[in-house]
Amino acid sequence: MNISVIGCGYLGAVHAATLASMGHTVVGIDVDHHKVQQLASGAAPFHEPGLDELLQHGRATGRLRFSTNTADARGAQVNFLCVGTPQDKASDAADLTFLVSAAEALLPHLAAGAVVVGKSTVPVGTVDMLRGVLAARPDVLLGWNPEFLRQGTAVKDSLVPDRLVYGVEGGRAAAFNQATGSPLGVTAALDAVYEPLLAAGIPRLVCNFATAELIKSAANAFLATKVSFINAVAELCDAAGADVAELSEAMGLDPRIGSRYLHAGLGFGGGCLPKDIRSFRTQAAALGVPGVEDWMGLVDSVNLGQRERTVNLAADLCGGTLAGRSITVLGASFKPDTDDIRDSPALDVADRLAAAGAQVTVTDPKAVNHAWRRYPRLRFEAATPRALDGAELVLLLTEWDQYRRLCPAFAGSLVRRRVVLDARNALDAAAWRAEGWLVRGLGTCGGALPASAMAG
């Protein structure tokens, strides 16, 4: 098929590259000239494992190209809207400005009978709004196909997804009614797009527009709930002298609960989960559902509270004051295997430590170049050994594999004090303690700090 992908950020670039790898002819369109040039050269403008290889393959086969001209979408049978829907600057609602602009720009170039499919995460009612934008083209079909990508595994999530969801007019019943024209057309078009995935047995769900609009936000709200729940329990464990790692391991063995996203630590960040739960809360308020509104508010509050807890514990480990202390932060990206620093808990904590008077050095395998301009109070080092040199306290804030595997004896030879706050509960604490380190986590070591923590 001939396909256009409008918007070439994390979602659009990965989607375009994976569709081309399935044999489609794809043009990715974005207003950012620099981004388009990079993608066209076969290099992603952000770190995403496996994406460069897909881009280069698409370029070599001639099935994938990128452009800044929306007119290049002319002739595409299916047009995917993959633009960002960030949190509004003045509220917790989603900002749909880019989505509307993309649809308006695409409108004059749509072929007769073309299908426009949204993939962006949007609030309920967005499809109704886009119907108005596309009203001048009754020959164009509209569908919704929410994405479920995770940064760091986005290529795998695209090539081997958990499920495919189609939002169509009238929902499941209409999609399989042979007398119904448009919904059947959207379903058939998406089936053709994803034929290799369907042939491999990937589950497909057809639903109405409102359901499709809610699915991604509801899924993220549930995942955020699990993270905030175990982090709230971690605070309880600290107060009681329990170990949240052992507790969550036992809970996770219950098949009704499961272990994924039940790992206590600093909490979530990034460009999706925080803004999606806030949008979900806003939608609940607008629809008069206070239970969901209050719940999401609590989930958000617990998550943000982990950052303050981490700063307070760092101060305790420094004898009660952070002023003048030399602190090293391992990690700047909001999660490992990405260079994305949007709403990064690690950088938020690092900046709070610096605001309290600490001398903070941050290191990260991929995100240093993105972070240093935005955080002038922080010092950045790409090399871990240089970042650790002379540290009085080390904080593990992003659980990159290279930090999990860091040799405690080697690290101990570089620092001034062997004290580490593992805010991701990712280190082998026993191995670090065997090398003379005081190791503290969130919810894994309650009670009073030893006197050695206050020394120096």
Summary of the structure (lengths in Angstrom):
residues: 456
radius of gyration: 24.1
end to end distance: 67.0
largest distance: 79.1
contacts: 1599
relative contact order: 0.09
helix: 45%
strand: 13%
